[in-house]
Amino acid sequence: MKQLAKQQRGVVLVTFAISALVLLLFFGLTVDVGFWYMSRAALAKGTDAAALMGVRSLSDGEAVARDVAENTFAMNYAASSLPERQAEEPQVSVNFERDENNNLRVSVSSRARIHTYFLRLLPGFATVGVRANAQAARAKLIMTLVLDRSGSMNSNGGAAALPGAVETFINFFDDANDFVAMSSYADHATLNVAIGHNFKSDIRREVRRLRFSGWTYAHGGIDIGRAQINSIATSPGENVIRALVFFTDGQANSFLDNVECRNRRHMDLILVPGSSDDDFRDPDDGSTVSCSRNRTRNFFSSKYQSLRTRNSNNVEEEGLFRAENSALMARQDGIFVFSIGLGNNINQTSLRNMANDPGSPSYNPAQPEGVAAFAPNAGQLDAVFRQIAAKILLRLTR
């Protein structure tokens, strides 16, 4: 009996030892697999960030975009727990390609080998490999800049600051693949640069040529910008962002109307604040047109759908309404509107309404959501244009 008991105890000990070893291996496997998943998540985070930053830097060329992607990966990798466990230096590969719609795409792959905790007890499992892949595509951009060249820009520093801010802004985009136009407005609206590729040099030249004077016929500039964007055909399912960037240092105060001006002849003229015979502008060149006050005492208001007396308050109110309505029509076309205001004389609520900014009291989640941004003074204008460029790039690379 004693001998049998000893044999049984021996069997129990062996069984316990085997069970403990199996449990230890399962525990080790659980720990190492868990760490492998954590490591892969950290590697994937760095790879995703590298792809996104690479595609956002494509406007500077593929060489710069590759450096940005590799540096982004290195910074994210260094912040993870992988360097402490790595068995060798990680490897990262950045490649550029085009999709079926000729949009640029950045692919990033990375791999690293890490030491195990418990599996190293088994032959061949001292290290395990971790891999991650990411891809980011950049949508095609179709955009118009709509710039205020009214007279108030001379007194607040805007006239001097705007060219540099615009040049910085357009450098964020792709001269060879994006479509960009520029319009401007004051006593009349003009198309300064027709929409197309290779826009940077033309916009640099034209923004420097702007001369600032007159009132603020904003909806004319927006209407030109919208027409330019809509002139570019897109294919069904094509990855495209259509954007209108509206800049002002005040608020819209003029509008286009059909006026009975001379010898009972109707003319398309811009009504500017005031009620005199000379408070009209030629929409082709902004020159003053004189009309008899007896024939132009009233105008038909789109806002109120009724006749209104032609005076400064009513003309300015109608001008503001028509600018917001032009922005609304652009959004209804699927265009993202981004608005920028300079100084203390801007109507921030109106600019938020135009952009369909989430802070707008009329925000509509069913329409394209833009952003309104404000520069308190001309010295901050460059930073605000950069902010809007970043918002557009974010949409391009989602």
KANORMO-V774227 format. One record per backbone hydrogen bond with DSSP energy under -1.0 kcal/mol. NH is the residue of the N-H (numbers start at 1). CO is the residue of the C=O. If there is no record, write none. Layout:
nh:NH co:CO
nh:NH co:CO
This chain:
nh:5 co:1
nh:6 co:2
nh:7 co:3
nh:8 co:4
nh:9 co:5
nh:10 co:6
nh:11 co:7
nh:12 co:8
nh:13 co:9
nh:14 co:10
nh:15 co:11
nh:16 co:12
nh:17 co:13
nh:18 co:14
nh:19 co:15
nh:20 co:16
nh:21 co:17
nh:22 co:18
nh:23 co:19
nh:24 co:20
nh:25 co:21
nh:26 co:22
nh:27 co:23
nh:28 co:24
nh:29 co:25
nh:30 co:26
nh:31 co:27
nh:32 co:28
nh:33 co:29
nh:34 co:30
nh:35 co:31
nh:36 co:32
nh:37 co:33
nh:38 co:34
nh:39 co:35
nh:40 co:36
nh:41 co:37
nh:42 co:38
nh:43 co:39
nh:44 co:40
nh:45 co:41
nh:46 co:42
nh:47 co:43
nh:48 co:44
nh:49 co:45
nh:50 co:46
nh:51 co:47
nh:52 co:48
nh:53 co:49
nh:54 co:50
nh:55 co:51
nh:56 co:52
nh:58 co:55
nh:60 co:57
nh:61 co:58
nh:65 co:61
nh:66 co:62
nh:67 co:63
nh:68 co:64
nh:69 co:65
nh:70 co:66
nh:71 co:67
nh:72 co:68
nh:73 co:69
nh:74 co:70
nh:75 co:71
nh:76 co:72
nh:77 co:73
nh:78 co:74
nh:79 co:75
nh:80 co:77
nh:85 co:82
nh:86 co:82
nh:87 co:113
nh:91 co:111
nh:93 co:109
nh:95 co:107
nh:97 co:105
nh:99 co:103
nh:102 co:99
nh:105 co:97
nh:106 co:136
nh:107 co:95
nh:108 co:134
nh:109 co:93
nh:110 co:132
nh:111 co:91
nh:112 co:130
nh:114 co:128
nh:115 co:85
nh:116 co:126
nh:121 co:118
nh:122 co:119
nh:125 co:122
nh:128 co:114
nh:130 co:112
nh:132 co:110
nh:134 co:108
nh:136 co:106
nh:138 co:104
nh:139 co:396
nh:140 co:239
nh:142 co:241
nh:143 co:179
nh:144 co:243
nh:145 co:181
nh:146 co:245
nh:147 co:183
nh:149 co:185
nh:151 co:214
nh:153 co:150
nh:154 co:151
nh:155 co:152
nh:159 co:153
nh:161 co:157
nh:162 co:158
nh:165 co:161
nh:166 co:162
nh:167 co:163
nh:168 co:164
nh:169 co:165
nh:170 co:166
nh:171 co:167
nh:172 co:169
nh:173 co:170
nh:178 co:174
nh:179 co:141
nh:180 co:196
nh:181 co:143
nh:182 co:193
nh:183 co:145
nh:184 co:190
nh:185 co:147
nh:186 co:188
nh:190 co:184
nh:192 co:182
nh:193 co:182
nh:198 co:175
nh:203 co:199
nh:204 co:200
nh:205 co:201
nh:206 co:202
nh:207 co:203
nh:208 co:204
nh:213 co:149
nh:217 co:186
nh:218 co:216
nh:222 co:218
nh:223 co:219
nh:224 co:220
nh:225 co:221
nh:226 co:222
nh:227 co:223
nh:228 co:224
nh:229 co:225
nh:230 co:226
nh:232 co:229
nh:238 co:235
nh:240 co:238
nh:241 co:140
nh:243 co:142
nh:244 co:336
nh:245 co:144
nh:246 co:338
nh:247 co:146
nh:248 co:340
nh:253 co:216
nh:254 co:216
nh:255 co:271
nh:257 co:269
nh:259 co:267
nh:261 co:259
nh:261 co:265
nh:265 co:262
nh:267 co:259
nh:269 co:257
nh:270 co:281
nh:271 co:255
nh:272 co:279
nh:279 co:276
nh:280 co:278
nh:281 co:270
nh:282 co:287
nh:286 co:282
nh:289 co:280
nh:291 co:277
nh:295 co:292
nh:299 co:308
nh:301 co:306
nh:305 co:301
nh:308 co:299
nh:310 co:297
nh:311 co:309
nh:315 co:311
nh:316 co:312
nh:317 co:313
nh:318 co:314
nh:319 co:315
nh:320 co:316
nh:321 co:317
nh:322 co:318
nh:323 co:319
nh:324 co:320
nh:325 co:321
nh:326 co:322
nh:327 co:323
nh:328 co:324
nh:329 co:325
nh:330 co:326
nh:331 co:327
nh:332 co:328
nh:334 co:331
nh:335 co:330
nh:336 co:242
nh:338 co:244
nh:339 co:371
nh:340 co:246
nh:341 co:373
nh:342 co:248
nh:343 co:375
nh:351 co:347
nh:352 co:348
nh:353 co:349
nh:354 co:350
nh:355 co:351
nh:356 co:352
nh:357 co:352
nh:360 co:357
nh:363 co:360
nh:367 co:364
nh:370 co:355
nh:373 co:339
nh:375 co:341
nh:380 co:377
nh:381 co:378
nh:384 co:380
nh:385 co:381
nh:386 co:382
nh:387 co:383
nh:388 co:384
nh:389 co:385
nh:390 co:386
nh:391 co:387
nh:392 co:388
nh:393 co:389
nh:394 co:390
nh:395 co:391
nh:396 co:392
nh:397 co:393
